[in-house]
Amino acid sequence: MEWERVDKAGNRRDLQGEELAGHVCLITAGRGLGQYRFVESLRGDTLTLDRTWNLPPGAGAEFVVTTSSI
């Protein structure tokens, strides 16, 4: 899935070097809404999750990567 890294204000973020393992990836809009997965790693533009989606996010789906618990 192609994705863009932006903060809450819509500013582009470069997450390279940030440790995301253990963070939560939550689909917040679009197909797959409400599903979450735990992040295993971020390498380049590839976000690796702990398991596949039950319903894959559709084009235009939005998600957040956060440290908050679900």
Secondary structure as UniProt FT lines:
FT   TURN            8..9
FT   TURN            16..17
FT   TURN            21..22
FT   STRAND          24..29
FT   TURN            31..34
FT   STRAND          36..43
FT   TURN            44..45
FT   STRAND          46..49
FT   TURN            59..60
FT   STRAND          62..66
//
